[in-house]
Amino acid sequence: MVNAPPGYNFAEAYGIDSVAGAVIFAILYVPLFFFFMRQAISRPTYVYIVIGFFSAIRITAFVLRAVLADVASAGENLNLLITFEIIYNVGFFGLLYSAYSLVMDWGRLSDLPLPDGPISRLTSRPMLFRIALVGAVTLGITGAVYSALGTTTSSRNTGDALRTAATIVFLVLCILVAFQTVLLVRAMARYGSYKLGDAGFGATYGIYVLCIISLLLLIREAFFVGTSNDLTRQNNENWWYPFAALTEYVAVVMFAAPGLVPSRDKLPS
């Protein structure tokens, strides 16, 4: 890619074309950013803080994407394209870990006897989950740099392999979040439902919201894994916006359900 001729538009080749789509999503995330920041100040919790930060990252990424699509000189700047890809992919860390944390918090707050098998114990360790997330992000960033700046076929192939490995790790982690959610659903079906002490839709129907969030993240990552060998389709905005951008946005909106996120003082120490 670095051997491209002068005037080559890297952004266009990457599949970035729609200015309107990027601008719309940047605007959509603005009220979410202010909402979660307000919640983080009035009810400080990890989930609100990280989702607010995630919204800020998405605003930055979509503004950058709009610039890459609209300004020819920006589209010809390979480093700017790499910056966009890194910012966009790093942001998923916060969204996925917030979903994991929220599911675990609901489990901790319940009096339900949750399964205690070896897989359950393994997936319920936040430190291991964070280590896997950091590993996936590192693989993704390294792969993006190698793919874009590689001067040989071997280095570019290495970059593509690292990016594929990162998406697979993310998919596995999404499956683990869904697994924890299913365990909670099964416990509630067997022993009876419960709701958080807070009032609101999220407190009453939170388990359904958690299922939707888990499903959306699975769809998002399954799309990336399923198209990892066909980057043209993966970057095609007719596919990318509904399966990557829209799934994330709807998941973030779900986090805003009143009463879904428990207060810090309600969590067991």
C-alpha positions as CSV (number, residue, x, y, z in Angstrom):
1,M,0.0,0.0,0.0
2,V,2.9,2.3,0.7
3,N,4.0,1.8,-2.9
4,A,0.9,3.5,-4.3
5,P,1.4,6.2,-6.9
6,P,1.1,9.9,-6.1
7,G,-2.4,11.1,-5.7
8,Y,-3.7,7.7,-4.7
9,N,-6.8,7.9,-2.5
10,F,-6.2,5.4,0.3
11,A,-9.6,6.1,1.9
12,E,-11.5,5.5,-1.2
13,A,-9.6,2.3,-1.8
14,Y,-10.4,1.2,1.8
15,G,-14.1,1.7,1.1
16,I,-14.7,5.1,2.8
17,D,-17.0,7.0,0.6
18,S,-20.1,8.3,2.4
19,V,-19.7,11.7,4.1
20,A,-23.3,11.8,5.1
21,G,-23.2,8.4,6.9
22,A,-20.2,9.4,9.0
23,V,-21.6,12.8,9.8
24,I,-25.0,11.3,10.9
25,F,-23.3,8.8,13.2
26,A,-21.0,11.5,14.7
27,I,-24.1,13.6,15.4
28,L,-26.1,10.7,16.9
29,Y,-23.3,10.0,19.4
30,V,-23.2,13.6,20.7
31,P,-26.3,13.4,22.9
32,L,-25.3,10.0,24.1
33,F,-21.9,11.4,25.2
34,F,-23.5,14.1,27.2
35,F,-26.0,11.8,28.7
36,F,-23.4,9.2,29.9
37,M,-21.1,11.9,31.1
38,R,-24.0,13.4,33.2
39,Q,-24.7,10.0,34.5
40,A,-21.1,9.4,35.3
41,I,-21.0,12.6,37.4
42,S,-24.3,12.1,39.2
43,R,-23.9,8.3,39.6
44,P,-20.3,7.4,39.2
45,T,-20.0,3.9,37.8
46,Y,-17.4,2.2,35.6
47,V,-20.0,1.5,32.9
48,Y,-21.2,5.1,32.6
49,I,-17.7,6.4,32.5
50,V,-16.4,4.0,29.9
51,I,-19.5,4.2,27.7
52,G,-19.2,8.0,27.8
53,F,-15.6,7.7,26.8
54,F,-16.6,5.2,24.1
55,S,-19.1,7.7,22.7
56,A,-16.4,10.4,22.6
57,I,-14.1,8.0,20.7
58,R,-16.9,7.2,18.2
59,I,-17.5,10.9,17.6
60,T,-13.8,11.4,16.9
61,A,-13.7,8.4,14.6
62,F,-16.7,9.3,12.6
63,V,-15.6,13.0,12.2
64,L,-12.3,11.6,11.0
65,R,-14.1,9.2,8.6
66,A,-16.1,12.1,7.2
67,V,-12.9,14.1,6.6
68,L,-11.3,11.1,4.9
69,A,-14.4,10.7,2.6
70,D,-14.8,14.4,1.8
71,V,-11.3,15.9,1.6
72,A,-9.2,14.4,-1.2
73,S,-5.9,15.4,0.5
74,A,-7.0,13.7,3.7
75,G,-8.0,10.5,1.8
76,E,-4.5,10.5,0.2
77,N,-2.9,10.5,3.7
78,L,-2.2,6.9,4.7
79,N,-1.2,7.9,8.2
80,L,-4.6,9.5,8.7
81,L,-6.4,6.4,7.5
82,I,-4.3,4.3,9.9
83,T,-5.2,6.7,12.7
84,F,-8.9,6.3,12.0
85,E,-8.7,2.5,11.9
86,I,-6.8,2.4,15.2
87,I,-9.1,4.8,17.0
88,Y,-12.2,2.9,15.7
89,N,-10.9,-0.5,16.7
90,V,-9.6,0.5,20.1
91,G,-13.0,1.9,21.1
92,F,-14.6,-1.5,20.9
93,F,-12.6,-2.5,24.0
94,G,-14.7,-0.2,26.2
95,L,-18.0,-1.2,24.8
96,L,-17.4,-5.0,25.1
97,Y,-15.9,-4.7,28.6
98,S,-18.8,-2.5,29.7
99,A,-21.2,-5.2,28.5
100,Y,-19.3,-7.9,30.4
101,S,-19.1,-5.8,33.5
102,L,-22.8,-5.1,33.4
103,V,-23.7,-8.8,33.1
104,M,-21.4,-9.6,35.9
105,D,-22.8,-6.9,38.1
106,W,-26.4,-8.2,37.6
107,G,-25.2,-11.7,38.6
108,R,-23.5,-10.3,41.7
109,L,-26.6,-8.4,42.8
110,S,-28.9,-11.4,42.4
111,D,-29.5,-14.0,45.1
112,L,-29.8,-16.6,42.4
113,P,-27.6,-19.7,42.6
114,L,-25.6,-19.3,39.4
115,P,-23.6,-22.2,37.9
116,D,-20.2,-22.7,39.4
117,G,-18.5,-25.0,36.9
118,P,-14.9,-24.6,35.6
119,I,-16.1,-22.6,32.5
120,S,-18.3,-20.4,34.6
121,R,-15.4,-19.6,37.0
122,L,-13.0,-19.0,34.2
123,T,-15.4,-16.6,32.4
124,S,-16.3,-14.7,35.5
125,R,-12.7,-13.4,36.2
126,P,-12.5,-9.8,35.0
127,M,-8.7,-9.8,35.0
128,L,-8.5,-12.6,32.5
129,F,-11.2,-10.9,30.3
130,R,-9.2,-7.6,30.4
131,I,-6.0,-9.4,29.5
132,A,-7.7,-11.0,26.5
133,L,-9.2,-7.7,25.4
134,V,-5.8,-6.0,25.6
135,G,-4.3,-8.8,23.6
136,A,-7.0,-8.5,20.9
137,V,-6.5,-4.7,20.7
138,T,-2.7,-5.1,20.4
139,L,-3.1,-7.7,17.6
140,G,-5.5,-5.4,15.8
141,I,-3.3,-2.3,16.0
142,T,-0.2,-4.2,14.9
143,G,-2.0,-5.9,12.1
144,A,-3.5,-2.6,10.8
145,V,0.0,-1.1,10.8
146,Y,1.6,-4.1,9.1
147,S,-1.2,-4.3,6.5
148,A,-1.0,-0.6,5.6
149,L,2.8,0.0,5.8
150,G,4.1,-3.4,4.8
151,T,6.6,-3.1,2.0
152,T,6.5,-6.8,1.1
153,T,3.8,-9.3,0.5
154,S,4.9,-11.3,3.5
155,S,4.6,-8.4,5.9
156,R,1.2,-7.5,4.5
157,N,0.0,-11.1,4.9
158,T,1.3,-11.0,8.4
159,G,-0.7,-7.9,9.1
160,D,-3.9,-9.5,7.6
161,A,-3.3,-12.6,9.8
162,L,-2.9,-10.5,12.9
163,R,-6.1,-8.6,12.2
164,T,-8.0,-11.8,11.6
165,A,-6.6,-13.2,14.9
166,A,-7.8,-10.0,16.7
167,T,-11.3,-10.3,15.3
168,I,-11.5,-14.0,16.3
169,V,-10.4,-13.1,19.9
170,F,-13.1,-10.4,20.0
171,L,-15.7,-12.9,18.8
172,V,-14.7,-15.4,21.4
173,L,-15.0,-12.7,24.1
174,C,-18.5,-11.7,22.7
175,I,-19.5,-15.3,23.0
176,L,-18.3,-15.4,26.6
177,V,-20.5,-12.3,27.4
178,A,-23.4,-14.0,25.7
179,F,-22.6,-17.2,27.7
180,Q,-22.7,-15.3,31.0
181,T,-26.0,-13.7,30.0
182,V,-27.5,-17.1,29.1
183,L,-26.4,-18.5,32.5
184,L,-28.2,-15.6,34.2
185,V,-31.3,-16.1,32.1
186,R,-31.4,-19.8,32.9
187,A,-31.1,-19.1,36.6
188,M,-33.9,-16.6,36.5
189,A,-36.1,-19.0,34.5
190,R,-35.5,-21.7,37.1
191,Y,-35.5,-19.8,40.4
192,G,-37.6,-16.8,39.5
193,S,-36.9,-13.3,38.1
194,Y,-35.7,-10.4,40.1
195,K,-35.1,-6.7,39.5
196,L,-32.8,-4.2,40.8
197,G,-33.9,-1.9,43.6
198,D,-33.9,1.1,41.2
199,A,-37.0,2.0,39.4
200,G,-37.2,2.1,35.7
201,F,-37.5,0.1,32.6
202,G,-33.9,-1.2,32.7
203,A,-34.3,-2.4,36.3
204,T,-37.5,-4.3,35.5
205,Y,-36.6,-5.7,32.1
206,G,-32.9,-5.5,32.3
207,I,-32.3,-9.2,31.5
208,Y,-33.9,-8.7,28.1
209,V,-31.8,-5.6,27.5
210,L,-28.7,-7.5,28.4
211,C,-29.7,-10.2,25.9
212,I,-30.1,-7.6,23.1
213,I,-26.8,-6.0,23.9
214,S,-25.0,-9.4,23.8
215,L,-26.7,-10.3,20.5
216,L,-25.8,-7.0,18.9
217,L,-22.1,-7.4,19.8
218,L,-22.2,-11.0,18.5
219,I,-23.6,-9.8,15.2
220,R,-21.0,-7.1,15.0
221,E,-18.1,-9.4,15.5
222,A,-19.5,-12.3,13.5
223,F,-19.6,-9.9,10.6
224,F,-15.9,-9.0,10.9
225,V,-14.9,-12.6,11.3
226,G,-17.1,-13.8,8.4
227,T,-15.6,-11.1,6.1
228,S,-12.0,-11.3,7.3
229,N,-11.0,-13.0,4.0
230,D,-13.0,-10.6,1.9
231,L,-12.0,-7.0,3.0
232,T,-13.8,-5.5,0.0
233,R,-17.1,-6.7,1.3
234,Q,-16.1,-5.9,4.9
235,N,-15.3,-2.3,4.1
236,N,-18.3,-1.9,1.7
237,E,-20.4,0.7,3.4
238,N,-23.6,-1.0,2.4
239,W,-22.4,-3.8,4.8
240,W,-20.2,-1.9,7.2
241,Y,-22.7,0.6,8.4
242,P,-25.6,-1.8,9.3
243,F,-23.4,-4.6,10.7
244,A,-20.6,-2.6,12.4
245,A,-21.7,1.0,13.0
246,L,-25.4,0.5,13.6
247,T,-25.1,-2.6,15.9
248,E,-22.7,-0.6,18.2
249,Y,-24.9,2.4,18.3
250,V,-28.0,0.5,19.2
251,A,-26.1,-1.4,21.9
252,V,-24.9,1.9,23.4
253,V,-28.5,3.2,23.4
254,M,-29.5,0.1,25.3
255,F,-27.1,1.1,28.1
256,A,-29.2,4.3,28.6
257,A,-32.2,2.3,29.8
258,P,-33.3,3.8,33.1
259,G,-32.3,1.7,36.0
260,L,-30.2,-0.8,34.0
261,V,-26.8,0.2,35.4
262,P,-26.7,-0.4,39.2
263,S,-25.3,2.2,41.5
264,R,-21.9,1.6,42.9
265,D,-23.1,1.6,46.5
266,K,-25.4,-1.3,45.6
267,L,-22.6,-3.5,44.3
268,P,-21.1,-6.0,46.8
269,S,-17.6,-4.9,48.0
